[in-house]
Amino acid sequence: MNVRFIRRMKLLEEKNLWHLRRILLTEALSEGFTDAKNAGYVFVDDVDVYLQEGPLFKPDLIVVLEENSSIIDWSKGIYGAPDMLVEVLSRSTKKRDVTIKKDIYERNGVKEYWIIDPWIKSVTVYLLRDGKYFLDDEYILFDENDLKLMTDAEKSEIKCEVPVSILDGLKVPLEYIFKWGYR
């Protein structure tokens, strides 16, 4: 049981190192879905998403479950709400990703929305319930210096894996998400 990947990446043409790192980060995250069998499709970078309400979007990572695959037009993009979207923050898109896109994704029924912050190595997860997003949790990859300053009780509260709610049982390790050049 394999997730089928659609990769439309132009790594060799990319001149912006920051964007290259974002692509590699989302690629690392998408590989975390390979354990799910016949779950659906993972699209990484440069895929058009046409929502019922709002402008055209090109999220960093898109997941469409098999039961929702009718929204995929293989030649043009995705027409409708994907099951999960991931945005990796950049300095130029941070405000838009955290506010405008989040609100539009919520209104259009995207079930799960992850915002990845590469500076603090965090993943903020929003889940859709009754048409509204609620903050599920924020997962932070702490470095050795941070851990030295924490009490044992604080360390015991650290979550090292991010659960994917749309794929029951799948968890993506934070170290896996941030392994590509964010040290």
N, C-alpha and C positions, 0 to 999 in steps of 0.2 A: 504494500500500500504506500504509494509515493505521492507527495504533493507535486504537481506539475509546475515548472517554473517558466516564466516568460521573462527573459532578460534582454532589455534593449539598452544596453549600457555602451557608452562611447568613451571608455577610459583612456584610450590612446590619444584621442582628440582633445581631452579635457585639459585646459591650461590652468584652471583655478584649483590649487591644491586643496583648499577648504572643501570645495564641492566634491573632489575626488574622494576625500575622507568620508564625506557624508554618504556617497554611493557605496563605499566599502563597508561602512557601518551598517547600512540597510541590507547589504548583501549578507553580512554576518548574521543579522537578525533573521533574514529569510531562510538561511540554512537551518535555523532552529526548527523550522516547520517540517523538515524532511522526515521526522519520526511519525507524523500524522499520516494515516493511510487513506487514500481516496477522499481526502478532506476537501480539496478544492484547488484553487489556483493562487499563486503568489506572483505579484507583478512588482518589479523593482525599477523605479526611476523612469521618467519620461513616458508614462502611459496616461492618456487623457481620461479624465473622469467627468462625465456630464451628469450632474445631479438635477433633480426636478426643479429645485430652487437654488439659484446662485450661479456664479460664473463657472467657466471651465477650470478644473483643478488638475494638477500633476503631483499628487502626493509622493513621498519618498518610498513608501511601501504600501501595497494594496493587497488585501486578502478577500477573495470571493469564494465562499463555500460552494460545494457542488450543487446543493439544492437551490442556490441562487444564481447559478451560472448562466441563466437565460439573459442576464443583463450584459453579458460580454459580447461585443461585436469584435471579432478577431481582427478585422481590418481597420477599425476606427477607434476603438476604445471601450470604455465601460459606461453604459447608459443606465443609471440608477445608483442606489446606495450600496456600496460594497459592505461586507460584513465587518471589516476592520480596516482602519487607516492608521498609518504611522507617519509623523512628520519629525524630521531632525532639525532642531533649531539652528539657525545661523543668525549672525548679528543683524542681517537685513530683513529676515522674515519672522523673528521671534514674536513681536507684538501681534502680527497678523495670524500666526499659527496658534497662539494662546487665546486669542479673542475671536476675531472674525471667522476664521476657519472652524474653530471649535463650535461656535454658534450655528454656522451653516451646516456642518456635519450633523449636529444634534437635530436640527429642524428636518433634515432629510432622512433621518433614521439609521445612521451608521451606528451599529451596535457597540463597537469598541474603538476607542481612539487613544493612541499612545503619543505622547510628546517626549522626545528624547533630547535631553540637554547634555551635549558633549563636554561642556565646561565643568559642570559639577558631577558629571557621570550619573545622571538620574533618568529614570523613566517614570513619567506621570501617566497614570491610567485612568481614563474615564469610561464608565459603562452606562449604557442607555437603559433606563427603567421608566416605564410609563411616559415615554416621549421626552424625558429630560436626562441630561448627563448628571451623574454624581461621581465625585472623586472616589475611585476605588482605593487607590493607595499611591504613594510615591516611593519608588525603590531607588536606593542610592548605593553606588559602589564606593565604599570607603577605602582609602589607602592606608598603608601601615602607620603613617603619622597620626591620622584621625583615630585609628583603633587604639593607639597607645594612650590617647587622652580620654578614652571611654571607660566607664565602670563595667564590671562583668555583667551587671543587669542591663546596661545599655547595649552591650555586645550581643546579649541573648535575644534582643528584640530585632536585630538586623535580619532583613529578608534578602537572601542571595539569589532568588529566582523570581522571575515575573510570570505569573500564571496568565495564560491566554484563555479568556473566558469563553470565547466562541469555539474553542477546541478543548473540550473537557479533558483535564488530565495533563495537557501540554504545559510545560514550564520552561522558560528560556533563562538560562543563567546570566546574571548581570555581567560576569566576566566575559562571557561569549559575545554579548552585545558590544562591549567596549574594548575588544581585543585589537581592533584595527587602528593603531596609531594614536590613541588617546591616552598616553602615559605621562 
